[in-house]
Structures are given as C-alpha cells and as structure tokens.
Amino acid sequence: MSTQHATKVGDPTHPKARRAFDDAHIRMRGDGRQLVIDTGQEPEADGLDVHPDREAEVEDEADTEAPTVESIIGVVRPIGGDGAPSSTPSGQEQIMHGFSDCPRRRLRKRLHAMKRDADGLFLTLTYHETDPTPEECKADLDRFWKRLERKFSGISTIWKMEPQDRGVPHFHLLLYGQSFIPAPLLSSIWHEVTEETSDKHRKSGVDVESRSVNEDGKLQGYMAGYMAETYDKWPGAEPGDPWAETGRWWGCKGRENLPWAKWDDSRIYLEQHEAQAIIRQLLTEWEVDLPDRVVPPSLCICTRGDPQDWIDEHLPV
C-alpha cells in the first residue's frame, strides 16, 4: 500500500464526480467526518454507507437482527441495454410517502461531509395552533429562510422535517455561518411567516440549542443521531390525507455557502484485493448480512471524529 498525491475533487455526490478514481484507494475528508474505501470497480448499486459504530448500536438492542445488505445499500439501480443506469423514477415512483433508509443515509453523509470546525446553530421551528399541509409548511420554511438570508449574508443550512406528537410537522435546522442569532429575533420571523396568532408562539416558536460552537463536528453527529428514526409514512396519515404524500423530508438552503470539507490530496492506494478484503472484514465485524462472495465496490464510513484517527485505530494501513 502506498500514499500518493492526487488531484482534488469536489462534492462526490455530484454525478460527474462519482467515479473520480479508477484505482483502489482510501480517501478521506480530513477536516470532516468521512472516509471512503473504494475497490475501483464500477458500482451496480448505490455505494454502501455504514456508520462504524453501528455494530455497537445493534448490540444495545437485544431483539434487533443484524442489518441486511438491502437495508444498507438500498435498491439496486436497474441497468439499461447500453449499460447505463435507467432513467430517474417518475410518476407514482417519485412520490414521497415517508422517510426511509435511503434518504436517511444521504442526510447523514451530507452532514458528515461538512467541516468539523464550522460554526453552527441547531434550530427547531414549531407550529402551535395551525395545521399546515406539506406544501404550506415548506413554503413557510422557504419564507423564513429568505428573511434570514437578507439579515445574515453567507449563511447556509441543512434542514430536516419531523412529525410532532399531534401530527403536525416541525423543522430542525443545522445553520452554518453564524455562531449567534438572538432567539427572540428568530421566533419573531417564524411567527410572522406562519401567521400564527398565539403569544406563546411569538415568544417560543423557535428553539435555539446552546451548542453555538461546533466543536469537532459534534453538531453534525448530534443531528445525524437525533434524526435516525425512519417512517414508512407520516404518522396517522390515511389515503386522501394531505400528509399521505409528504414531499421531501430534508434538504439544503444556501448550498453554495455550505462548509464542505474537501477530500484530502493524499490517498492511500491499494491493490484491489486489499480493498475488497478490508471492506469484507469490516462488514463481517459489523455483522452486515451480505450474499456469498459479494463485496460492495465502495464503502462510505461516517466517523465520530477525525477520520485519520479512525483509520489508525481500525485499518492495517
């Protein structure tokens, strides 16, 4: 194995950047919380995404079975006659009813791709009296964000929608670019855009977490863990209910300002069989149920801290 200098690449979630390397390698976001082990093979499914502490989480749940490859990888992408992936789903296939493993993994990967030392705030936006539709609450979020952008230039956010106990939504936002915004100001803006009428909502419609400093990426880890629950559908929604079709459960705003942690220049290059052996060993340790002789072509690992520390502790490199 050897460490060599390589050209920087941008956001790997962009389709044109998915196959930036042909050789087997390990690369990491040294300023973030993410690393990738790649065998150099063309994937037949979305990259395998595993949290290194997943096996500990499973052990803590006495009746939980080991995760299956389908639950972690997701749905295999159909291949067309020319060898290219099939077109994007449309019609009924594109309608979102719940928050499944696939969007949860994508959200976690996005969070762990941010710089660990980026200043951030954790906001929760709630409704008190109104009962919005999915379209109405997304419009409220959009208006809220546009007003914030006018007051604080250069900000960005990763947001997640979740159900309250009474069935209406609330939003969680990991906001970057500001280490402090007065809670009364945020509540006043949210109160105005939602057209709520209660004084309670005017004073406390927005909760601001005290974790105003994102030390070593703890906000990303906190948000990723806090939002780990998945939903087959919106709780209590029946056919014909507006919330039977939820639309997106998470997204980004001010994307151009997100504090991406760039991929490091140095890569650890491997022989293909070495990369496959490392992936197979890790998945065996984490008790991931894979079909015989199947090794995913790429393994994305979201770490709790510095990815180099994780490599030093877990990998024979």
Stockholm file with secondary structure:
# STOCKHOLM 1.0

chainA/1-317         MSTQHATKVGDPTHPKARRAFDDAHIRMRGDGRQLVIDTGQEPEADGLDVHPDREAEVEDEADTEAPTVESIIGVVRPIGGDGAPSSTPSGQEQIMHGFSDCPRRRLRKRLHAMKRDADGLFLTLTYHETDPTPEECKADLDRFWKRLERKFSGISTIWKMEPQDRGVPHFHLLLYGQSFIPAPLLSSIWHEVTEETSDKHRKSGVDVESRSVNEDGKLQGYMAGYMAETYDKWPGAEPGDPWAETGRWWGCKGRENLPWAKWDDSRIYLEQHEAQAIIRQLLTEWEVDLPDRVVPPSLCICTRGDPQDWIDEHLPV
#=GR chainA/1-317 SS CEEEECCCCCCTTSGGGTTCCCSCEEEEETTTTEEEEECSCCCSSSCEEECTTHHHHHHTSTTCCCCBHHHHHCSCCCBCTTSSBCCCCCGGGGCCCSBCHHHHHHHHHHHHTBCTTCCEEEEEECCSSCCCCHHHHHHHHHHHHHHHHHHSTTCEEEEEEEECTTSCEEEEEEEESCSCCCHHHHHHHHHHHHTCCCHHHHHHSEEECSCCSCGGGHHHHHHHHHTCCCBSSCTTCCTTSGGGSCCCSEEEESGGGCCBCCCCSEEEECCHHHHHHHHHHHHHHTTCBCCTTCCCSEEEEECSSCHHHHHHHHCCC
#=GC SS_cons         CEEEECCCCCCTTSGGGTTCCCSCEEEEETTTTEEEEECSCCCSSSCEEECTTHHHHHHTSTTCCCCBHHHHHCSCCCBCTTSSBCCCCCGGGGCCCSBCHHHHHHHHHHHHTBCTTCCEEEEEECCSSCCCCHHHHHHHHHHHHHHHHHHSTTCEEEEEEEECTTSCEEEEEEEESCSCCCHHHHHHHHHHHHTCCCHHHHHHSEEECSCCSCGGGHHHHHHHHHTCCCBSSCTTCCTTSGGGSCCCSEEEESGGGCCBCCCCSEEEECCHHHHHHHHHHHHHHTTCBCCTTCCCSEEEEECSSCHHHHHHHHCCC
//
